Structure formats: structure tokens, C-alpha cells
Amino acid sequence: MMVAGIGCRAGASARDIEAALSAALSNTGEPIRELDLIATSAAKANETGIAEVARTRGIKFVVVAQAELEAAATRGITKSARVLALTGVPSVAEAAALAAAGPTARLLVPRITVRTATCALALSGDTP
């Protein structure tokens, strides 16, 4: 299973979120796999741009609880002091992707930033 974790500034447009997602997908270094989920933090659950991208792509949108983000963040790569101070995790995109993909997930693409949005991709531990 491949999960896209999304982080963004408040009010980020669907255009920026789609651009970040497309950039991450183009950086996989392997043939594009089917994207199974789009995930974000509970604090970003009402960001309409994220929901719009999920709906347009026909992909399930999941919200990850803060405690799950914090647990998954230890497996992330990107360490932003600013994001940590604002959200409690060093990368919302990486933590959301890893949390939603499961406890043995690994990052396929670390956080990529495009304008007001970030995206990271994770694969579940049972994905070859």
C-alpha cells in the first residue's frame, strides 16, 4: 500500500497540494504504483484543498490522530524545527504517511515542498 502524507499552510489551494503530490510521485525512482490513501493530521482535517485532491483522484482521505503522528514521526527523515514547534512533529507529511501506512512502513519519498503544500510517500511494510 502506498500512502501520500500531506502537510500544508492554512488555506492551501488544491492546486498547490496536487503539485506537491505530483512532484512526490515523480520522484519515486521506480514505476508509479497505485496510490491507496491520502493522509494528514487531525489539525489539517478541514483543509478543503486536501479533500478536493483526494476526491478528484478518487482516493480515500484519512485523518491521523496527533498521538499516531508523534509515534510515526520518529521514523521520519525531515527535521524542521519550525514545523515541530507549530505541530508537535518535525514533518506533518512524513508522519502522516508513515502513520497511515502502518507500524512497519518506510518512506519512499521524503517530504517535498511546493509553494504552500508538502507531500511525502510511504509504503506499508508488506509492500515489496
N, CA, C and O atoms as CSV, one atom per row, in Angstrom:
chain,resi,resn,atom,element,x,y,z
A,1,MET,N,N,0.849,-1.167,0.000
A,1,MET,CA,C,0.000,0.000,0.000
A,1,MET,C,C,0.897,1.233,0.000
A,1,MET,O,O,1.868,1.300,0.753
A,2,MET,N,N,0.571,2.204,-0.842
A,2,MET,CA,C,1.302,3.466,-0.873
A,2,MET,C,C,0.394,4.584,-0.361
A,2,MET,O,O,-0.758,4.713,-0.773
A,3,VAL,N,N,0.951,5.389,0.554
A,3,VAL,CA,C,0.208,6.473,1.194
A,3,VAL,C,C,0.931,7.786,0.945
A,3,VAL,O,O,2.150,7.879,1.092
A,4,ALA,N,N,0.165,8.796,0.567
A,4,ALA,CA,C,0.688,10.155,0.458
A,4,ALA,C,C,0.314,10.906,1.717
A,4,ALA,O,O,-0.867,11.032,2.044
A,5,GLY,N,N,1.308,11.403,2.422
A,5,GLY,CA,C,1.073,12.256,3.567
A,5,GLY,C,C,1.134,13.700,3.108
A,5,GLY,O,O,2.046,14.084,2.376
A,6,ILE,N,N,0.179,14.494,3.528
A,6,ILE,CA,C,0.097,15.888,3.101
A,6,ILE,C,C,0.165,16.807,4.311
A,6,ILE,O,O,-0.502,16.582,5.321
A,7,GLY,N,N,0.971,17.831,4.191
A,7,GLY,CA,C,1.019,18.934,5.137
A,7,GLY,C,C,0.818,20.203,4.336
A,7,GLY,O,O,1.083,20.221,3.134
A,8,CYS,N,N,0.359,21.255,4.969
A,8,CYS,CA,C,0.146,22.494,4.218
A,8,CYS,C,C,-0.043,23.664,5.166
A,8,CYS,O,O,-0.297,23.497,6.359
A,9,ARG,N,N,0.087,24.836,4.605
A,9,ARG,CA,C,-0.266,26.040,5.342
A,9,ARG,C,C,-1.786,26.165,5.328
A,9,ARG,O,O,-2.448,25.612,4.450
A,10,ALA,N,N,-2.326,26.870,6.273
A,10,ALA,CA,C,-3.778,27.069,6.332
A,10,ALA,C,C,-4.275,27.686,5.033
A,10,ALA,O,O,-3.720,28.669,4.543
A,11,GLY,N,N,-5.323,27.094,4.489
A,11,GLY,CA,C,-5.933,27.605,3.270
A,11,GLY,C,C,-5.203,27.252,1.986
A,11,GLY,O,O,-5.487,27.832,0.938
A,12,ALA,N,N,-4.267,26.311,2.046
A,12,ALA,CA,C,-3.534,25.911,0.835
A,12,ALA,C,C,-4.515,25.464,-0.245
A,12,ALA,O,O,-5.512,24.799,0.035
A,13,SER,N,N,-4.218,25.837,-1.458
A,13,SER,CA,C,-5.110,25.507,-2.569
A,13,SER,C,C,-4.944,24.049,-3.005
A,13,SER,O,O,-3.899,23.433,-2.797
A,14,ALA,N,N,-5.988,23.528,-3.606
A,14,ALA,CA,C,-5.916,22.185,-4.183
A,14,ALA,C,C,-4.822,22.145,-5.242
A,14,ALA,O,O,-4.172,21.115,-5.420
A,15,ARG,N,N,-4.613,23.249,-5.943
A,15,ARG,CA,C,-3.566,23.314,-6.976
A,15,ARG,C,C,-2.191,23.080,-6.354
A,15,ARG,O,O,-1.395,22.314,-6.896
A,16,ASP,N,N,-1.897,23.731,-5.220
A,16,ASP,CA,C,-0.608,23.530,-4.558
A,16,ASP,C,C,-0.477,22.109,-4.020
A,16,ASP,O,O,0.588,21.500,-4.126
A,17,ILE,N,N,-1.536,21.590,-3.453
A,17,ILE,CA,C,-1.491,20.235,-2.904
A,17,ILE,C,C,-1.293,19.218,-4.028
A,17,ILE,O,O,-0.498,18.288,-3.889
A,18,GLU,N,N,-1.997,19.386,-5.118
A,18,GLU,CA,C,-1.819,18.494,-6.275
A,18,GLU,C,C,-0.407,18.598,-6.830
A,18,GLU,O,O,0.174,17.586,-7.221
A,19,ALA,N,N,0.157,19.797,-6.871
A,19,ALA,CA,C,1.521,19.978,-7.366
A,19,ALA,C,C,2.531,19.257,-6.469
A,19,ALA,O,O,3.458,18.622,-6.972
A,20,ALA,N,N,2.360,19.351,-5.150
A,20,ALA,CA,C,3.260,18.654,-4.227
A,20,ALA,C,C,3.124,17.144,-4.379
A,20,ALA,O,O,4.124,16.426,-4.391
A,21,LEU,N,N,1.886,16.659,-4.496
A,21,LEU,CA,C,1.643,15.229,-4.681
A,21,LEU,C,C,2.260,14.746,-5.986
A,21,LEU,O,O,2.921,13.708,-6.007
A,22,SER,N,N,2.057,15.469,-7.058
A,22,SER,CA,C,2.618,15.081,-8.363
A,22,SER,C,C,4.143,15.074,-8.323
A,22,SER,O,O,4.775,14.186,-8.895
A,23,ALA,N,N,4.737,16.063,-7.648
A,23,ALA,CA,C,6.194,16.114,-7.529
A,23,ALA,C,C,6.715,14.902,-6.761
A,23,ALA,O,O,7.719,14.305,-7.151
A,24,ALA,N,N,6.044,14.542,-5.682
A,24,ALA,CA,C,6.473,13.372,-4.905
A,24,ALA,C,C,6.352,12.096,-5.745
A,24,ALA,O,O,7.262,11.267,-5.758
A,25,LEU,N,N,5.242,11.948,-6.433
A,25,LEU,CA,C,5.051,10.753,-7.262
A,25,LEU,C,C,6.101,10.657,-8.364
A,25,LEU,O,O,6.521,9.559,-8.728
A,26,SER,N,N,6.522,11.792,-8.893
A,26,SER,CA,C,7.524,11.766,-9.962
A,26,SER,C,C,8.927,11.480,-9.425
A,26,SER,O,O,9.843,11.219,-10.205
A,27,ASN,N,N,9.103,11.525,-8.113
A,27,ASN,CA,C,10.414,11.274,-7.504
A,27,ASN,C,C,10.544,9.894,-6.873
A,27,ASN,O,O,11.445,9.670,-6.064
A,28,THR,N,N,9.673,8.981,-7.224
A,28,THR,CA,C,9.749,7.655,-6.601
A,28,THR,C,C,10.947,6.854,-7.075
A,28,THR,O,O,11.401,5.955,-6.367
A,29,GLY,N,N,11.472,7.157,-8.263
A,29,GLY,CA,C,12.613,6.410,-8.780
A,29,GLY,C,C,12.241,5.028,-9.272
A,29,GLY,O,O,13.118,4.202,-9.526
A,30,GLU,N,N,10.980,4.773,-9.405
A,30,GLU,CA,C,10.504,3.475,-9.887
A,30,GLU,C,C,9.164,3.699,-10.572
A,30,GLU,O,O,8.590,4.783,-10.470
A,31,PRO,N,N,8.665,2.695,-11.263
A,31,PRO,CA,C,7.361,2.887,-11.905
A,31,PRO,C,C,6.309,3.318,-10.874
A,31,PRO,O,O,6.294,2.839,-9.740
A,32,ILE,N,N,5.444,4.223,-11.294
A,32,ILE,CA,C,4.406,4.729,-10.398
A,32,ILE,C,C,3.497,3.585,-9.967
A,32,ILE,O,O,2.967,2.839,-10.791
A,33,ARG,N,N,3.336,3.471,-8.676
A,33,ARG,CA,C,2.412,2.492,-8.112
A,33,ARG,C,C,1.077,3.165,-7.892
A,33,ARG,O,O,0.956,4.388,-7.963
A,34,GLU,N,N,0.108,2.370,-7.632
A,34,GLU,CA,C,-1.217,2.909,-7.307
A,34,GLU,C,C,-1.164,3.565,-5.934
A,34,GLU,O,O,-0.677,2.975,-4.970
A,35,LEU,N,N,-1.661,4.771,-5.860
A,35,LEU,CA,C,-1.746,5.486,-4.592
A,35,LEU,C,C,-3.025,5.045,-3.897
A,35,LEU,O,O,-4.113,5.145,-4.464
A,36,ASP,N,N,-2.892,4.554,-2.662
A,36,ASP,CA,C,-4.031,3.986,-1.945
A,36,ASP,C,C,-4.737,4.963,-1.013
A,36,ASP,O,O,-5.959,4.910,-0.870
A,37,LEU,N,N,-3.985,5.845,-0.384
A,37,LEU,CA,C,-4.556,6.766,0.609
A,37,LEU,C,C,-3.873,8.122,0.545
A,37,LEU,O,O,-2.709,8.231,0.159
A,38,ILE,N,N,-4.606,9.136,0.923
A,38,ILE,CA,C,-4.041,10.444,1.224
A,38,ILE,C,C,-4.321,10.673,2.706
A,38,ILE,O,O,-5.457,10.535,3.162
A,39,ALA,N,N,-3.271,11.024,3.453
A,39,ALA,CA,C,-3.400,11.187,4.901
A,39,ALA,C,C,-2.869,12.548,5.329
A,39,ALA,O,O,-1.964,13.106,4.710
A,40,THR,N,N,-3.451,13.064,6.396
A,40,THR,CA,C,-2.965,14.296,7.002
A,40,THR,C,C,-3.252,14.256,8.494
A,40,THR,O,O,-3.853,13.310,9.003
A,41,SER,N,N,-2.815,15.290,9.177
A,41,SER,CA,C,-3.021,15.363,10.623
A,41,SER,C,C,-4.445,15.795,10.954
A,41,SER,O,O,-5.143,16.377,10.123
A,42,ALA,N,N,-4.854,15.504,12.165
A,42,ALA,CA,C,-6.183,15.931,12.614
A,42,ALA,C,C,-6.303,17.449,12.555
A,42,ALA,O,O,-7.391,17.973,12.318
A,43,ALA,N,N,-5.212,18.153,12.765
A,43,ALA,CA,C,-5.238,19.613,12.709
A,43,ALA,C,C,-5.517,20.136,11.300
A,43,ALA,O,O,-5.961,21.273,11.138
A,44,LYS,N,N,-5.261,19.319,10.288
A,44,LYS,CA,C,-5.475,19.720,8.890
A,44,LYS,C,C,-6.726,19.068,8.295
A,44,LYS,O,O,-6.962,19.175,7.091
A,45,ALA,N,N,-7.516,18.407,9.109
A,45,ALA,CA,C,-8.676,17.651,8.622
A,45,ALA,C,C,-9.677,18.486,7.848
A,45,ALA,O,O,-10.366,17.967,6.969
A,46,ASN,N,N,-9.770,19.768,8.158
A,46,ASN,CA,C,-10.753,20.630,7.492
A,46,ASN,C,C,-10.176,21.448,6.351
A,46,ASN,O,O,-10.829,22.365,5.853
A,47,GLU,N,N,-8.959,21.128,5.931
A,47,GLU,CA,C,-8.362,21.819,4.786
A,47,GLU,C,C,-9.047,21.324,3.512
A,47,GLU,O,O,-8.873,20.174,3.109
A,48,THR,N,N,-9.810,22.187,2.898
A,48,THR,CA,C,-10.606,21.785,1.732
A,48,THR,C,C,-9.749,21.401,0.542
A,48,THR,O,O,-10.165,20.578,-0.273
A,49,GLY,N,N,-8.561,21.976,0.423
A,49,GLY,CA,C,-7.683,21.635,-0.702
A,49,GLY,C,C,-7.269,20.179,-0.681
A,49,GLY,O,O,-7.204,19.542,-1.732
A,50,ILE,N,N,-6.988,19.641,0.493
A,50,ILE,CA,C,-6.591,18.237,0.605
A,50,ILE,C,C,-7.768,17.338,0.227
A,50,ILE,O,O,-7.615,16.403,-0.559
A,51,ALA,N,N,-8.929,17.622,0.784
A,51,ALA,CA,C,-10.124,16.824,0.478
A,51,ALA,C,C,-10.459,16.876,-1.005
A,51,ALA,O,O,-10.876,15.876,-1.590
A,52,GLU,N,N,-10.279,18.039,-1.609
A,52,GLU,CA,C,-10.580,18.178,-3.034
A,52,GLU,C,C,-9.652,17.328,-3.894
A,52,GLU,O,O,-10.101,16.697,-4.851
A,53,VAL,N,N,-8.374,17.303,-3.568
A,53,VAL,CA,C,-7.424,16.477,-4.327
A,53,VAL,C,C,-7.775,15.002,-4.178
A,53,VAL,O,O,-7.767,14.262,-5.162
A,54,ALA,N,N,-8.080,14.570,-2.973
A,54,ALA,CA,C,-8.461,13.173,-2.758
A,54,ALA,C,C,-9.712,12.819,-3.557
A,54,ALA,O,O,-9.769,11.775,-4.207
A,55,ARG,N,N,-10.694,13.682,-3.503
A,55,ARG,CA,C,-11.948,13.445,-4.230
A,55,ARG,C,C,-11.704,13.400,-5.741
A,55,ARG,O,O,-12.204,12.507,-6.425
A,56,THR,N,N,-10.944,14.353,-6.256
A,56,THR,CA,C,-10.654,14.413,-7.692
A,56,THR,C,C,-9.919,13.167,-8.167
A,56,THR,O,O,-10.191,12.659,-9.254
A,57,ARG,N,N,-8.986,12.673,-7.353
A,57,ARG,CA,C,-8.216,11.487,-7.714
A,57,ARG,C,C,-8.952,10.182,-7.381
A,57,ARG,O,O,-8.521,9.104,-7.791
A,58,GLY,N,N,-10.049,10.281,-6.646
A,58,GLY,CA,C,-10.788,9.082,-6.262
A,58,GLY,C,C,-10.048,8.229,-5.248
A,58,GLY,O,O,-10.109,7.000,-5.290
A,59,ILE,N,N,-9.346,8.894,-4.336
A,59,ILE,CA,C,-8.523,8.208,-3.335
A,59,ILE,C,C,-9.093,8.484,-1.945
A,59,ILE,O,O,-9.518,9.602,-1.652
A,60,LYS,N,N,-9.098,7.482,-1.112
A,60,LYS,CA,C,-9.586,7.633,0.256
A,60,LYS,C,C,-8.716,8.634,1.015
A,60,LYS,O,O,-7.490,8.618,0.901
A,61,PHE,N,N,-9.363,9.501,1.790
A,61,PHE,CA,C,-8.710,10.531,2.593
A,61,PHE,C,C,-8.849,10.151,4.056
A,61,PHE,O,O,-9.965,9.961,4.542
A,62,VAL,N,N,-7.728,10.035,4.769
A,62,VAL,CA,C,-7.767,9.669,6.181
A,62,VAL,C,C,-7.087,10.746,7.027
A,62,VAL,O,O,-6.161,11.427,6.586
A,63,VAL,N,N,-7.578,10.870,8.242
A,63,VAL,CA,C,-7.040,11.820,9.205
A,63,VAL,C,C,-6.341,11.021,10.300
A,63,VAL,O,O,-6.891,10.051,10.823
A,64,VAL,N,N,-5.133,11.437,10.637
A,64,VAL,CA,C,-4.321,10.730,11.621
A,64,VAL,C,C,-4.318,11.524,12.926
A,64,VAL,O,O,-4.057,12.727,12.933
A,65,ALA,N,N,-4.606,10.845,14.012
A,65,ALA,CA,C,-4.623,11.472,15.337
A,65,ALA,C,C,-3.217,11.930,15.736
A,65,ALA,O,O,-2.220,11.358,15.294
A,66,GLN,N,N,-3.149,12.950,16.562
A,66,GLN,CA,C,-1.868,13.529,16.979
A,66,GLN,C,C,-0.938,12.489,17.609
A,66,GLN,O,O,0.257,12.472,17.311
A,67,ALA,N,N,-1.463,11.639,18.459
A,67,ALA,CA,C,-0.614,10.629,19.114
A,67,ALA,C,C,0.013,9.684,18.083
A,67,ALA,O,O,1.171,9.291,18.225
A,68,GLU,N,N,-0.746,9.321,17.054
A,68,GLU,CA,C,-0.215,8.449,15.996
A,68,GLU,C,C,0.843,9.174,15.171
A,68,GLU,O,O,1.839,8.574,14.767
A,69,LEU,N,N,0.627,10.464,14.923
A,69,LEU,CA,C,1.632,11.270,14.202
A,69,LEU,C,C,2.935,11.293,14.982
A,69,LEU,O,O,4.009,11.071,14.422
A,70,GLU,N,N,2.835,11.558,16.262
A,70,GLU,CA,C,4.026,11.655,17.095
A,70,GLU,C,C,4.782,10.334,17.146
A,70,GLU,O,O,6.012,10.327,17.114
A,71,ALA,N,N,4.069,9.225,17.224
A,71,ALA,CA,C,4.728,7.914,17.244
A,71,ALA,C,C,5.431,7.635,15.917
A,71,ALA,O,O,6.547,7.115,15.904
A,72,ALA,N,N,4.794,7.972,14.818
A,72,ALA,CA,C,5.369,7.708,13.491
A,72,ALA,C,C,6.500,8.672,13.154
A,72,ALA,O,O,7.386,8.333,12.369
A,73,ALA,N,N,6.482,9.854,13.729
A,73,ALA,CA,C,7.482,10.879,13.411
A,73,ALA,C,C,8.905,10.424,13.699
A,73,ALA,O,O,9.848,10.920,13.083
A,74,THR,N,N,9.070,9.493,14.618
A,74,THR,CA,C,10.416,9.013,14.940
A,74,THR,C,C,11.038,8.264,13.763
A,74,THR,O,O,12.255,8.085,13.719
A,75,ARG,N,N,10.212,7.824,12.808
A,75,ARG,CA,C,10.717,7.110,11.625
A,75,ARG,C,C,10.925,8.038,10.433
A,75,ARG,O,O,11.336,7.594,9.361
A,76,GLY,N,N,10.643,9.327,10.620
A,76,GLY,CA,C,10.788,10.290,9.533
A,76,GLY,C,C,12.233,10.691,9.304
A,76,GLY,O,O,13.126,10.344,10.077
A,77,ILE,N,N,12.439,11.426,8.230
A,77,ILE,CA,C,13.780,11.884,7.849
A,77,ILE,C,C,13.910,13.390,8.041
A,77,ILE,O,O,14.907,13.862,8.587
A,78,THR,N,N,12.921,14.136,7.601
A,78,THR,CA,C,12.976,15.594,7.637
A,78,THR,C,C,12.769,16.099,9.053
A,78,THR,O,O,11.871,15.646,9.762
A,79,LYS,N,N,13.601,17.033,9.454
A,79,LYS,CA,C,13.521,17.607,10.805
A,79,LYS,C,C,13.430,19.121,10.694
A,79,LYS,O,O,14.452,19.794,10.562
A,80,SER,N,N,12.236,19.656,10.745
A,80,SER,CA,C,12.027,21.095,10.700
A,80,SER,C,C,11.669,21.591,12.100
A,80,SER,O,O,10.633,21.223,12.654
A,81,ALA,N,N,12.535,22.426,12.663
A,81,ALA,CA,C,12.275,22.974,13.998
A,81,ALA,C,C,11.012,23.835,13.988
A,81,ALA,O,O,10.250,23.833,14.955
A,82,ARG,N,N,10.793,24.568,12.900
A,82,ARG,CA,C,9.604,25.418,12.787
A,82,ARG,C,C,8.333,24.579,12.803
A,82,ARG,O,O,7.389,24.890,13.529
A,83,VAL,N,N,8.308,23.524,12.008
A,83,VAL,CA,C,7.130,22.648,11.936
A,83,VAL,C,C,6.933,21.929,13.270
A,83,VAL,O,O,5.801,21.777,13.729
A,84,LEU,N,N,8.012,21.493,13.888
A,84,LEU,CA,C,7.915,20.835,15.193
A,84,LEU,C,C,7.282,21.770,16.222
A,84,LEU,O,O,6.419,21.350,16.993
A,85,ALA,N,N,7.704,23.026,16.237
A,85,ALA,CA,C,7.141,23.992,17.192
A,85,ALA,C,C,5.660,24.250,16.930
A,85,ALA,O,O,4.889,24.451,17.868
A,86,LEU,N,N,5.262,24.246,15.666
A,86,LEU,CA,C,3.866,24.523,15.302
A,86,LEU,C,C,2.940,23.321,15.453
A,86,LEU,O,O,1.773,23.476,15.812
A,87,THR,N,N,3.463,22.112,15.177
A,87,THR,CA,C,2.593,20.937,15.066
A,87,THR,C,C,2.897,19.798,16.033
A,87,THR,O,O,2.078,18.895,16.206
A,88,GLY,N,N,4.057,19.835,16.657
A,88,GLY,CA,C,4.438,18.744,17.552
A,88,GLY,C,C,5.158,17.601,16.864
A,88,GLY,O,O,5.555,16.638,17.519
A,89,VAL,N,N,5.336,17.692,15.537
A,89,VAL,CA,C,6.103,16.704,14.771
A,89,VAL,C,C,7.016,17.451,13.800
A,89,VAL,O,O,6.668,18.547,13.360
A,90,PRO,N,N,8.176,16.887,13.453
A,90,PRO,CA,C,9.104,17.604,12.581
A,90,PRO,C,C,8.690,17.658,11.111
A,90,PRO,O,O,9.224,18.468,10.354
A,91,SER,N,N,7.759,16.821,10.700
A,91,SER,CA,C,7.222,16.843,9.331
A,91,SER,C,C,5.834,16.221,9.352
A,91,SER,O,O,5.696,15.015,9.552
A,92,VAL,N,N,4.813,17.033,9.150
A,92,VAL,CA,C,3.442,16.514,9.121
A,92,VAL,C,C,3.282,15.517,7.976
A,92,VAL,O,O,2.680,14.459,8.156
A,93,ALA,N,N,3.813,15.846,6.809
A,93,ALA,CA,C,3.657,14.978,5.637
A,93,ALA,C,C,4.265,13.600,5.887
A,93,ALA,O,O,3.618,12.584,5.634
A,94,GLU,N,N,5.488,13.557,6.376
A,94,GLU,CA,C,6.147,12.268,6.621
A,94,GLU,C,C,5.450,11.489,7.724
A,94,GLU,O,O,5.204,10.292,7.574
A,95,ALA,N,N,5.132,12.146,8.820
A,95,ALA,CA,C,4.477,11.457,9.935
A,95,ALA,C,C,3.111,10.913,9.521
A,95,ALA,O,O,2.759,9.791,9.885
A,96,ALA,N,N,2.341,11.693,8.767
A,96,ALA,CA,C,1.015,11.238,8.327
A,96,ALA,C,C,1.133,10.041,7.383
A,96,ALA,O,O,0.382,9.074,7.506
A,97,ALA,N,N,2.069,10.108,6.447
A,97,ALA,CA,C,2.249,8.999,5.506
A,97,ALA,C,C,2.653,7.727,6.245
A,97,ALA,O,O,2.088,6.660,6.006
A,98,LEU,N,N,3.626,7.840,7.140
A,98,LEU,CA,C,4.107,6.672,7.872
A,98,LEU,C,C,3.040,6.110,8.807
A,98,LEU,O,O,2.865,4.894,8.882
A,99,ALA,N,N,2.336,6.967,9.508
A,99,ALA,CA,C,1.294,6.507,10.437
A,99,ALA,C,C,0.186,5.779,9.687
A,99,ALA,O,O,-0.248,4.707,10.110
A,100,ALA,N,N,-0.273,6.348,8.585
A,100,ALA,CA,C,-1.380,5.735,7.843
A,100,ALA,C,C,-0.966,4.452,7.134
A,100,ALA,O,O,-1.804,3.585,6.883
A,101,ALA,N,N,0.319,4.323,6.809
A,101,ALA,CA,C,0.799,3.116,6.119
A,101,ALA,C,C,1.108,1.978,7.083
A,101,ALA,O,O,1.308,0.842,6.653
A,102,GLY,N,N,1.150,2.268,8.379
A,102,GLY,CA,C,1.317,1.203,9.362
A,102,GLY,C,C,2.650,1.220,10.075
A,102,GLY,O,O,3.568,1.939,9.680
A,103,PRO,N,N,2.756,0.420,11.139
A,103,PRO,CA,C,3.923,0.469,12.021
A,103,PRO,C,C,5.232,0.010,11.384
A,103,PRO,O,O,6.302,0.335,11.897
A,104,THR,N,N,5.177,-0.725,10.296
A,104,THR,CA,C,6.412,-1.163,9.644
A,104,THR,C,C,6.630,-0.450,8.309
A,104,THR,O,O,7.438,-0.891,7.491
A,105,ALA,N,N,5.913,0.646,8.092
A,105,ALA,CA,C,6.042,1.396,6.837
A,105,ALA,C,C,7.412,2.052,6.738
A,105,ALA,O,O,8.087,2.286,7.740
A,106,ARG,N,N,7.802,2.342,5.501
A,106,ARG,CA,C,9.056,3.046,5.237
A,106,ARG,C,C,8.774,4.184,4.268
A,106,ARG,O,O,7.864,4.103,3.443
A,107,LEU,N,N,9.556,5.237,4.378
A,107,LEU,CA,C,9.403,6.352,3.448
A,107,LEU,C,C,9.930,5.959,2.076
A,107,LEU,O,O,11.026,5.412,1.953
A,108,LEU,N,N,9.160,6.233,1.077
A,108,LEU,CA,C,9.588,6.049,-0.306
A,108,LEU,C,C,10.133,7.379,-0.827
A,108,LEU,O,O,11.158,7.411,-1.508
A,109,VAL,N,N,9.449,8.468,-0.506
A,109,VAL,CA,C,9.880,9.817,-0.881
A,109,VAL,C,C,9.727,10.707,0.351
A,109,VAL,O,O,8.616,10.888,0.848
A,110,PRO,N,N,10.841,11.268,0.849
A,110,PRO,CA,C,10.732,12.205,1.971
A,110,PRO,C,C,9.964,13.457,1.554
A,110,PRO,O,O,9.651,13.648,0.379
A,111,ARG,N,N,9.677,14.279,2.510
A,111,ARG,CA,C,8.888,15.491,2.289
A,111,ARG,C,C,9.418,16.334,1.131
A,111,ARG,O,O,10.606,16.648,1.047
A,112,ILE,N,N,8.494,16.684,0.249
A,112,ILE,CA,C,8.749,17.602,-0.859
A,112,ILE,C,C,7.831,18.802,-0.649
A,112,ILE,O,O,6.652,18.642,-0.333
A,113,THR,N,N,8.371,19.991,-0.826
A,113,THR,CA,C,7.583,21.208,-0.655
A,113,THR,C,C,7.354,21.879,-1.998
A,113,THR,O,O,8.290,22.086,-2.770
A,114,VAL,N,N,6.104,22.216,-2.268
A,114,VAL,CA,C,5.734,23.002,-3.447
A,114,VAL,C,C,4.818,24.118,-2.959
A,114,VAL,O,O,3.701,23.872,-2.505
A,115,ARG,N,N,5.301,25.321,-3.059
A,115,ARG,CA,C,4.580,26.512,-2.598
A,115,ARG,C,C,4.069,26.334,-1.165
A,115,ARG,O,O,4.873,26.359,-0.233
A,116,THR,N,N,2.774,26.158,-0.961
A,116,THR,CA,C,2.191,26.112,0.386
A,116,THR,C,C,1.861,24.696,0.861
A,116,THR,O,O,1.180,24.527,1.873
A,117,ALA,N,N,2.334,23.688,0.146
A,117,ALA,CA,C,1.993,22.297,0.492
A,117,ALA,C,C,3.232,21.412,0.524
A,117,ALA,O,O,4.225,21.672,-0.156
A,118,THR,N,N,3.143,20.360,1.333
A,118,THR,CA,C,4.196,19.354,1.375
A,118,THR,C,C,3.579,17.977,1.163
A,118,THR,O,O,2.408,17.751,1.467
A,119,CYS,N,N,4.380,17.069,0.641
A,119,CYS,CA,C,3.926,15.697,0.432
A,119,CYS,C,C,5.088,14.751,0.656
A,119,CYS,O,O,6.216,15.039,0.255
A,120,ALA,N,N,4.821,13.630,1.290
A,120,ALA,CA,C,5.770,12.537,1.446
A,120,ALA,C,C,5.026,11.255,1.095
A,120,ALA,O,O,3.812,11.169,1.277
A,121,LEU,N,N,5.746,10.266,0.596
A,121,LEU,CA,C,5.149,8.979,0.259
A,121,LEU,C,C,5.731,7.883,1.117
A,121,LEU,O,O,6.942,7.831,1.331
A,122,ALA,N,N,4.871,7.001,1.614
A,122,ALA,CA,C,5.313,5.856,2.413
A,122,ALA,C,C,4.703,4.587,1.853
A,122,ALA,O,O,3.607,4.597,1.294
A,123,LEU,N,N,5.432,3.496,2.014
A,123,LEU,CA,C,4.947,2.176,1.636
A,123,LEU,C,C,4.758,1.354,2.887
A,123,LEU,O,O,5.587,1.393,3.796
A,124,SER,N,N,3.666,0.606,2.937
A,124,SER,CA,C,3.451,-0.271,4.082
A,124,SER,C,C,4.532,-1.326,4.108
A,124,SER,O,O,5.130,-1.650,3.081
A,125,GLY,N,N,4.777,-1.859,5.291
A,125,GLY,CA,C,5.843,-2.842,5.464
A,125,GLY,C,C,5.658,-4.116,4.675
A,125,GLY,O,O,6.630,-4.830,4.428
A,126,ASP,N,N,4.429,-4.422,4.268
A,126,ASP,CA,C,4.189,-5.644,3.494
A,126,ASP,C,C,4.241,-5.399,1.985
A,126,ASP,O,O,3.947,-6.304,1.204
A,127,THR,N,N,4.616,-4.173,1.565
A,127,THR,CA,C,4.727,-3.849,0.144
A,127,THR,C,C,6.135,-4.145,-0.313
A,127,THR,O,O,7.092,-3.672,0.300
A,128,PRO,N,N,6.290,-4.923,-1.384
A,128,PRO,CA,C,7.656,-5.232,-1.865
A,128,PRO,C,C,8.364,-4.017,-2.423
A,128,PRO,O,O,9.509,-4.118,-2.862
